[in-house]
Amino acid sequence: MSTISIIGAGIGGLILGNVLKQHQYDFTIYESAPEIKPVGAGIMMAVNAMQIFDKLGLKEKIKKSSTIY
């Protein structure tokens, strides 16, 4: 089986990597930044995004580290 290439370690690339890992696919994430740092910006999660995080088993971890308005 071929290795899947993911370009960018943003939220989309990292989520895709998580999904592929759960389904046991080989993948590599390529990121141009020398390191991944927290940027201090807020992210609004829509209901459908939280449903995906729930399916990935990440919903509770995200809720614990979030501020909900």
DSSP file (Angstrom, degrees, kcal/mol; ACC not computed):
  #  RESIDUE AA STRUCTURE BP1 BP2  ACC     N-H-->O    O-->H-N    N-H-->O    O-->H-N    TCO  KAPPA ALPHA  PHI   PSI    X-CA   Y-CA   Z-CA
    1    1 A M              0   0    0      0, 0.0     2,-0.1     0, 0.0    24,-0.0   0.000 360.0 360.0 360.0 142.5    0.0    0.0    0.0
    2    2 A S        -     0   0    0      1,-0.1     2,-0.4    23,-0.0    24,-0.3  -0.397 360.0-111.3 -76.6 154.3    1.2    3.5   -0.8
    3    3 A T        -     0   0    0     -2,-0.1     2,-0.4    22,-0.1    24,-0.3  -0.721  29.6-129.5 -84.6 136.9    1.9    6.1    1.9
    4    4 A I  E     -a   27   0A   0     22,-2.7    24,-2.5    -2,-0.4     2,-0.5  -0.719  16.7-143.4 -87.2 134.3   -0.5    9.1    1.9
    5    5 A S  E     -a   28   0A   0     -2,-0.4     2,-0.5    22,-0.2    24,-0.2  -0.868  11.4-166.4-100.4 129.0    1.0   12.5    1.9
    6    6 A I  E     -a   29   0A   0     22,-2.9    24,-3.3    -2,-0.5     2,-0.8  -0.971  10.7-149.6-113.4 123.6   -0.7   15.3    3.8
    7    7 A I  E     +a   30   0A   0     -2,-0.5    24,-0.2    22,-0.2     3,-0.1  -0.841  65.2  19.3 -98.3 111.5    0.5   18.8    3.1
    8    8 A G        -     0   0    0     22,-3.8    23,-0.2    -2,-0.8    22,-0.1   0.325  61.9-131.1 104.4 130.0    0.3   21.1    6.1
    9    9 A A        +     0   0    0      4,-0.1    -1,-0.1    20,-0.1    22,-0.1  -0.181  65.0 125.1-103.0  38.8   -0.1   20.4    9.8
   10   10 A G  S  > S-     0   0    0     -3,-0.1     4,-2.6     1,-0.0     5,-0.3  -0.115  85.7 -77.1 -78.7-171.6   -3.0   22.8   10.3
   11   11 A I  H  > S+     0   0    0      1,-0.2     4,-2.0     2,-0.2     5,-0.2   0.888 133.0  48.5 -59.3 -40.1   -6.2   21.7   11.9
   12   12 A G  H  > S+     0   0    0      2,-0.2     4,-2.4     1,-0.2    -1,-0.2   0.924 112.7  46.6 -66.8 -44.7   -7.3   20.0    8.7
   13   13 A G  H  > S+     0   0    0      1,-0.2     4,-2.2     2,-0.2    -2,-0.2   0.891 114.1  47.6 -65.1 -40.4   -4.1   18.1    8.1
   14   14 A L  H  X S+     0   0    0     -4,-2.6     4,-2.0     2,-0.2    -1,-0.2   0.879 112.2  49.0 -70.5 -37.1   -3.8   17.0   11.7
   15   15 A I  H  X S+     0   0    0     -4,-2.0     4,-2.4    -5,-0.3    -2,-0.2   0.928 111.0  50.3 -66.1 -43.6   -7.5   15.8   11.8
   16   16 A L  H  X S+     0   0    0     -4,-2.4     4,-2.7     1,-0.2     5,-0.2   0.915 109.3  51.9 -59.9 -42.0   -7.0   13.9    8.6
   17   17 A G  H  X S+     0   0    0     -4,-2.2     4,-2.3     1,-0.2    -1,-0.2   0.894 108.9  50.8 -59.6 -40.4   -3.9   12.3   10.1
   18   18 A N  H  X S+     0   0    0     -4,-2.0     4,-2.1     2,-0.2    -2,-0.2   0.916 111.5  47.1 -63.5 -44.1   -5.9   11.2   13.1
   19   19 A V  H  X S+     0   0    0     -4,-2.4     4,-1.4     2,-0.2    -2,-0.2   0.928 112.7  48.9 -63.7 -45.6   -8.6    9.7   11.0
   20   20 A L  H  <>S+     0   0    0     -4,-2.7     5,-2.7     1,-0.2    -1,-0.2   0.889 109.7  52.6 -62.7 -38.9   -6.1    7.8    8.8
   21   21 A K  H ><5S+     0   0    0     -4,-2.3     3,-1.5     1,-0.2    -1,-0.2   0.910 106.5  52.8 -62.8 -42.1   -4.3    6.5   11.9
   22   22 A Q  H 3<5S+     0   0    0     -4,-2.1    -1,-0.2     1,-0.3    -2,-0.2   0.815 112.3  45.4 -63.4 -29.1   -7.5    5.2   13.3
   23   23 A H  T 3<5S-     0   0    0     -4,-1.4    -1,-0.3    -5,-0.1    -2,-0.2   0.275 117.1-116.2 -98.0  10.5   -8.1    3.3   10.0
   24   24 A Q  T < 5 +     0   0    0     -3,-1.5     2,-0.3     1,-0.2    -3,-0.2   0.833  59.7 153.0  60.9  40.0   -4.5    2.1   10.0
   25   25 A Y      < -     0   0    0     -5,-2.7     2,-0.4    -6,-0.1    -1,-0.2  -0.742  47.0-119.0 -92.8 147.6   -3.3    3.9    6.8
   26   26 A D        +     0   0    0    -24,-0.3   -22,-2.7    -2,-0.3     2,-0.3  -0.734  47.2 159.1 -82.9 131.9    0.3    4.9    6.4
   27   27 A F  E     -a    4   0A   0     -2,-0.4     2,-0.4   -24,-0.3   -22,-0.2  -0.983  31.6-150.9-150.4 159.8    0.7    8.6    6.0
   28   28 A T  E     -a    5   0A   0    -24,-2.5   -22,-2.9    -2,-0.3     2,-0.5  -1.000  13.2-146.9-132.2 132.7    3.3   11.4    6.3
   29   29 A I  E     -a    6   0A   0     -2,-0.4     2,-0.5   -24,-0.2   -22,-0.2  -0.889  12.8-159.1-100.1 126.4    2.4   15.0    7.3
   30   30 A Y  E     +a    7   0A   0    -24,-3.3   -22,-3.8    -2,-0.5     2,-0.4  -0.908  13.5 176.2-106.0 129.8    4.6   17.6    5.6
   31   31 A E        -     0   0    0     -2,-0.5   -24,-0.0   -23,-0.2    -2,-0.0  -0.999  25.5-154.3-135.7 133.2    4.8   21.1    7.3
   32   32 A S  S    S+     0   0    0     -2,-0.4    -1,-0.1     3,-0.0   -25,-0.0   0.750  71.9  91.8 -80.1 -23.7    7.0   24.0    6.2
   33   33 A A  S    S-     0   0    0      1,-0.1    -2,-0.1     0, 0.0     3,-0.1  -0.486  79.6-131.7 -71.0 140.7    7.2   25.6    9.6
   34   34 A P  S    S+     0   0    0      0, 0.0     2,-0.3     0, 0.0    -1,-0.1   0.785  86.7   3.8 -65.9 -25.9   10.2   24.4   11.7
   35   35 A E  S    S-     0   0    0      2,-0.0     2,-0.6     0, 0.0    -3,-0.0  -0.987  75.0-113.6-153.8 157.3    8.0   23.8   14.7
   36   36 A I        +     0   0    0     -2,-0.3    -5,-0.0    -3,-0.1     0, 0.0  -0.846  39.5 179.7 -97.0 121.4    4.3   23.9   15.6
   37   37 A K        -     0   0    0     -2,-0.6     2,-0.2     2,-0.0    -2,-0.0  -0.881  35.2-104.0-119.8 150.1    3.5   26.6   18.1
   38   38 A P        -     0   0    0      0, 0.0     0, 0.0     0, 0.0     0, 0.0  -0.540  27.4-159.7 -67.6 138.8    0.3   27.7   19.8
   39   39 A V        -     0   0    0     -2,-0.2     3,-0.1     2,-0.1    -2,-0.0   0.575  27.1-126.6-100.2 -10.2   -0.8   30.9   18.1
   40   40 A G        +     0   0    0      1,-0.3     2,-0.2     0, 0.0     0, 0.0   0.641  63.4 133.9  76.7  13.4   -3.2   32.2   20.9
   41   41 A A        -     0   0    0      1,-0.0    -1,-0.3     0, 0.0     2,-0.2  -0.635  55.0-116.7 -95.7 155.3   -6.1   32.6   18.5
   42   42 A G        -     0   0    0     -2,-0.2     2,-0.4    -3,-0.1    -1,-0.0  -0.601  20.9-158.5 -88.2 151.4   -9.6   31.5   19.1
   43   43 A I        -     0   0    0     -2,-0.2     2,-0.5     2,-0.0     0, 0.0  -0.997   8.8-144.9-129.3 127.5  -11.4   28.9   17.1
   44   44 A M        -     0   0    0     -2,-0.4     2,-0.6     0, 0.0    -2,-0.0  -0.814  14.2-150.6 -91.6 127.8  -15.2   28.6   16.9
   45   45 A M        -     0   0    0     -2,-0.5     2,-0.1     4,-0.0    -2,-0.0  -0.873   7.5-148.0-101.0 119.8  -16.3   25.0   16.6
   46   46 A A     >  -     0   0    0     -2,-0.6     4,-2.0     1,-0.1     3,-0.4  -0.362  31.5-102.3 -76.8 164.6  -19.6   24.5   14.8
   47   47 A V  H  > S+     0   0    0      1,-0.2     4,-1.8     2,-0.2     5,-0.1   0.892 122.2  52.7 -56.3 -43.5  -21.9   21.7   15.8
   48   48 A N  H  > S+     0   0    0      1,-0.2     4,-1.5     2,-0.2    -1,-0.2   0.851 107.0  53.1 -66.3 -32.0  -20.9   19.5   12.8
   49   49 A A  H  > S+     0   0    0     -3,-0.4     4,-2.3     1,-0.2    -1,-0.2   0.919 108.4  49.6 -66.3 -42.6  -17.2   19.9   13.8
   50   50 A M  H  X S+     0   0    0     -4,-2.0     4,-2.1     1,-0.2    -2,-0.2   0.831 106.0  57.2 -66.5 -30.7  -17.9   18.7   17.3
   51   51 A Q  H  X S+     0   0    0     -4,-1.8     4,-2.0     2,-0.2    -1,-0.2   0.897 107.7  48.0 -64.6 -39.1  -19.8   15.7   15.9
   52   52 A I  H  X S+     0   0    0     -4,-1.5     4,-1.8     2,-0.2    -2,-0.2   0.926 110.5  50.4 -66.0 -44.8  -16.6   14.8   14.0
   53   53 A F  H  <>S+     0   0    0     -4,-2.3     5,-3.1     1,-0.2     6,-1.0   0.862 108.3  54.0 -62.2 -34.3  -14.4   15.2   17.1
   54   54 A D  H ><5S+     0   0    0     -4,-2.1     3,-1.2     4,-0.2    -1,-0.2   0.929 107.8  49.0 -63.3 -44.9  -16.9   13.0   19.0
   55   55 A K  H 3<5S+     0   0    0     -4,-2.0    -2,-0.2     1,-0.3    -1,-0.2   0.810 110.6  51.8 -63.9 -29.5  -16.5   10.3   16.4
   56   56 A L  T 3<5S-     0   0    0     -4,-1.8    -1,-0.3    -5,-0.1    -2,-0.2   0.506 116.4-115.5 -83.9  -4.6  -12.7   10.6   16.7
   57   57 A G  T < 5S+     0   0    0     -3,-1.2    -3,-0.2    -4,-0.4     4,-0.2   0.715  90.8 105.2  78.3  20.8  -12.9   10.3   20.5
   58   58 A L     >< +     0   0    0     -5,-3.1     4,-2.3    -6,-0.2    -4,-0.2   0.473  42.8  95.8-110.3  -5.4  -11.6   13.8   21.0
   59   59 A K  H  > S+     0   0    0     -6,-1.0     4,-2.6     1,-0.2     5,-0.2   0.911  86.8  45.0 -58.6 -49.1  -14.8   15.7   22.0
   60   60 A E  H  > S+     0   0    0      1,-0.2     4,-2.2     2,-0.2    -1,-0.2   0.889 112.7  51.5 -65.6 -38.7  -14.3   15.5   25.8
   61   61 A K  H  > S+     0   0    0      2,-0.2     4,-1.2     1,-0.2    -1,-0.2   0.907 112.4  46.6 -63.5 -40.9  -10.6   16.4   25.6
   62   62 A I  H  < S+     0   0    0     -4,-2.3     3,-0.3     1,-0.2    -2,-0.2   0.919 111.5  50.8 -67.0 -43.7  -11.5   19.5   23.5
   63   63 A K  H >< S+     0   0    0     -4,-2.6     3,-1.2     1,-0.2    -2,-0.2   0.878 107.6  53.8 -62.5 -37.7  -14.4   20.5   25.8
   64   64 A K  H 3< S+     0   0    0     -4,-2.2    -1,-0.2     1,-0.2    -2,-0.2   0.807 113.5  41.9 -67.3 -29.4  -12.1   20.2   28.9
   65   65 A S  T 3< S+     0   0    0     -4,-1.2     2,-0.3    -3,-0.3    -1,-0.2   0.209 105.5  88.0-101.8  16.0   -9.5   22.6   27.3
   66   66 A S    <   -     0   0    0     -3,-1.2     2,-0.5    -4,-0.1    -3,-0.0  -0.733  67.3-136.0-115.5 159.8  -12.1   25.0   25.9
   67   67 A T        -     0   0    0     -2,-0.3     2,-0.5     2,-0.0    -3,-0.1  -0.980  26.8-152.3-108.8 122.8  -14.0   28.1   27.0
   68   68 A I              0   0    0     -2,-0.5    -5,-0.0     1,-0.1    -2,-0.0  -0.850 360.0 360.0-104.0 127.2  -17.6   27.8   25.9
   69   69 A Y              0   0    0     -2,-0.5    -1,-0.1     0, 0.0    -2,-0.0   0.344 360.0 360.0-112.9 360.0  -19.6   31.0   25.2
